[in-house]
Amino acid sequence: ETDHASQDPGRQKTIGEKQQARVPSHGMPGERGSLVESPGEPGSETFGRARQQAYHPAVRALDPGVVRRLVEAIAPAPGDEIVEIGPGQGALTGPLLERAKKITAIEIDRGLAAGLREKYRSLGVVIADALEFVFSSFAPGFRLVGNLPYNISTPLLFHLARFARQARDLHFMLQLEVVERMVARPSTPEYGRLSVMLQTRFTMQKLFKVAAGCFRPPPKVESAF
């Protein structure tokens, strides 16, 4: 189990627990449900498009059965404060909104962000680079979720670890190889810097694998949650 950081600052947080988060009550630019731009966002639409493939495995269509399994594992509740990183076209966003109602999406691509805002009127959308975003702008106890960009997953995980005390828990789909390194035990081939850095801040669990065939088009790697 994971507890709120303010209740026990020394307790580890959990990646891969059950539940999610809702929209920030303070500290965010703009109003809930609005399309806003983070002050640290890199500015040009060209930048967003160039980084799109790096940031959005979520633009691939995902099998509905896998989406249901992801949502069940997260188990979002109406009172949660959920922050979704890189929602892409919203494959996970919609099912989460049905249960959590209030979600903030951190999306670098302006076109995708506008589409999300149009499709989900209650969704808070912030145009920002997740690698630079200050997640402590959310109230303590927020929950992080996302289908993270595989080719920048390691630096992004290191960045998110800075906010371990503020986050209640984190649920991410990542490349299988990365997840195996995250949960690796000492003296195993997968154990390394990523294992050490994250295991000092989180209690982690690999919940299940997601086959490449569950995506359309299928990636060249297997995934895990």
C-alpha positions in Angstrom: 0.0 0.0 0.0 1.1 3.6 -0.6 0.3 6.5 1.6 0.2 10.2 1.0 3.7 11.7 1.3 2.6 14.3 3.9 1.4 11.5 6.2 4.8 9.7 6.1 7.5 11.5 4.1 9.9 8.5 4.4 7.6 5.9 3.0 8.1 4.7 -0.6 5.6 5.3 -3.3 4.3 2.6 -5.6 4.5 2.3 -9.4 1.9 -0.1 -10.6 -0.6 0.1 -7.8 -4.4 0.5 -8.3 -6.0 3.8 -8.9 -5.4 7.1 -10.6 -5.6 10.9 -10.1 -7.9 13.9 -10.9 -7.3 17.6 -12.0 -5.2 20.0 -10.0 -7.0 22.2 -7.5 -4.3 24.9 -7.6 -1.0 25.8 -9.1 -1.9 25.1 -12.8 -2.1 27.6 -15.6 -5.6 28.3 -16.9 -8.9 26.8 -15.9 -10.0 23.2 -15.6 -11.2 21.9 -18.9 -9.2 24.6 -20.8 -6.4 24.4 -23.3 -3.4 26.1 -21.8 0.3 26.4 -22.6 2.9 25.7 -20.1 5.4 28.5 -19.6 8.2 26.0 -20.2 6.7 24.6 -23.5 9.2 24.8 -26.4 7.0 27.2 -28.4 6.8 26.2 -32.0 4.4 23.8 -33.6 7.2 22.3 -35.6 8.9 21.3 -32.3 5.8 19.4 -31.3 5.4 17.6 -34.6 9.1 16.7 -34.6 8.8 15.2 -31.2 5.5 13.5 -31.8 6.8 10.0 -32.4 9.1 10.3 -29.4 6.2 11.3 -27.2 3.3 9.3 -28.5 3.2 5.6 -28.7 -0.4 6.5 -27.6 -1.2 7.6 -31.2 -1.2 3.9 -32.1 -4.6 2.2 -31.8 -4.7 0.0 -28.7 -6.9 -3.1 -28.4 -10.0 -2.3 -26.3 -9.5 -5.4 -24.1 -6.1 -4.1 -23.1 -7.5 -0.6 -22.4 -10.1 -2.2 -20.1 -7.4 -4.1 -18.3 -5.3 -1.0 -17.9 -8.2 0.9 -16.4 -9.1 -1.9 -14.1 -5.5 -2.0 -12.8 -5.5 1.7 -12.2 -9.0 1.6 -10.7 -9.7 5.4 -10.9 -12.1 6.8 -8.4 -14.2 10.0 -8.7 -12.2 11.8 -6.0 -8.8 11.0 -7.5 -6.5 13.7 -9.0 -5.3 12.1 -12.3 -2.5 13.4 -14.5 -2.0 11.6 -17.8 1.3 12.0 -19.6 1.2 11.9 -23.4 -2.5 10.9 -24.0 -2.1 11.1 -27.8 -5.5 10.4 -29.3 -7.1 9.6 -26.0 -7.4 5.8 -26.1 -6.9 5.6 -22.3 -8.3 9.1 -21.5 -11.9 8.4 -22.4 -12.3 5.3 -20.3 -10.6 7.0 -17.4 -12.9 10.0 -17.6 -15.9 7.7 -17.3 -14.7 6.8 -13.8 -12.5 9.6 -12.5 -14.4 12.5 -14.3 -11.6 15.0 -13.8 -8.2 14.5 -15.5 -5.4 16.8 -16.6 -3.5 15.7 -19.7 0.1 16.8 -20.4 0.5 16.8 -24.1 3.4 18.3 -26.1 1.7 18.3 -29.5 -0.7 21.2 -30.2 -2.7 19.4 -32.8 -3.3 16.4 -30.5 -4.0 18.7 -27.6 -6.7 20.6 -29.5 -8.3 17.3 -30.6 -8.4 16.0 -27.0 -10.0 19.3 -25.8 -12.6 19.1 -28.5 -13.4 15.5 -27.9 -13.4 15.6 -24.1 -14.9 18.9 -22.9 -14.2 18.2 -19.2 -10.6 17.3 -19.8 -7.9 19.8 -18.6 -5.2 20.0 -21.3 -1.7 21.5 -20.7 0.6 21.8 -23.7 4.0 21.0 -22.2 7.1 18.9 -22.5 6.8 16.2 -19.8 10.6 16.2 -19.5 10.5 19.8 -18.2 7.1 20.0 -16.6 7.1 20.7 -12.8 4.6 18.1 -11.5 4.8 19.6 -8.0 2.4 22.2 -9.3 -0.4 19.7 -8.6 -1.7 19.2 -5.1 0.1 16.5 -3.1 -1.5 13.1 -3.6 -2.0 13.3 -7.4 -1.7 10.1 -9.5 0.3 9.8 -12.6 -0.6 7.5 -15.5 0.4 7.2 -19.1 1.6 5.2 -22.1 5.1 6.7 -21.9 7.2 7.5 -25.0 9.6 4.5 -25.2 12.6 6.3 -26.7 12.8 8.9 -23.9 11.4 6.7 -21.1 14.6 6.6 -19.0 15.2 10.3 -18.7 11.5 10.8 -18.2 11.4 8.3 -15.3 14.4 10.0 -13.7 12.5 13.4 -14.0 9.3 12.0 -12.5 11.3 10.5 -9.6 11.9 14.0 -8.4 8.2 14.2 -7.5 8.0 10.9 -5.7 7.0 12.5 -2.4 4.2 14.5 -4.0 2.7 11.7 -6.1 0.4 9.1 -4.6 1.3 6.4 -7.2 2.3 6.0 -10.8 1.0 3.6 -13.5 2.9 3.5 -16.8 3.0 1.3 -19.9 6.6 1.1 -21.1 8.8 -1.1 -23.3 9.1 -4.5 -21.7 12.9 -4.3 -21.5 12.6 -1.0 -19.5 10.1 -2.4 -17.0 12.3 -5.5 -16.4 15.2 -3.2 -15.6 12.9 -1.2 -13.3 11.9 -4.2 -11.2 15.2 -6.1 -11.5 16.8 -7.6 -8.4 20.4 -7.1 -7.4 22.9 -9.5 -9.0 20.7 -10.1 -12.1 21.7 -9.0 -15.7 18.9 -6.4 -15.8 19.9 -4.7 -12.6 21.6 -1.3 -13.1 21.4 2.4 -12.7 17.7 2.7 -13.5 16.9 -0.1 -11.0 18.9 1.6 -8.2 17.6 5.1 -8.9 13.9 4.1 -9.0 13.9 1.4 -6.3 15.2 4.0 -3.8 12.1 6.0 -4.3 9.4 3.6 -5.3 8.1 0.1 -4.7 7.5 -1.2 -8.2 5.6 -4.1 -9.7 5.2 -5.4 -13.3 1.5 -6.1 -13.6 1.2 -7.7 -17.1 2.8 -7.7 -20.6 1.2 -6.1 -23.6 2.0 -7.9 -26.9 3.0 -5.8 -29.9 0.0 -7.2 -31.8 -2.3 -5.3 -29.4 -1.3 -2.1 -31.2 -2.2 -0.9 -34.7 0.3 -0.5 -36.3 2.3 -2.9 -34.1 5.6 -1.6 -32.7 8.8 -3.6 -33.0 9.0 -4.2 -29.2 6.9 -5.8 -26.5 5.4 -3.6 -23.8 4.5 -4.0 -20.1 2.4 -2.2 -17.5 
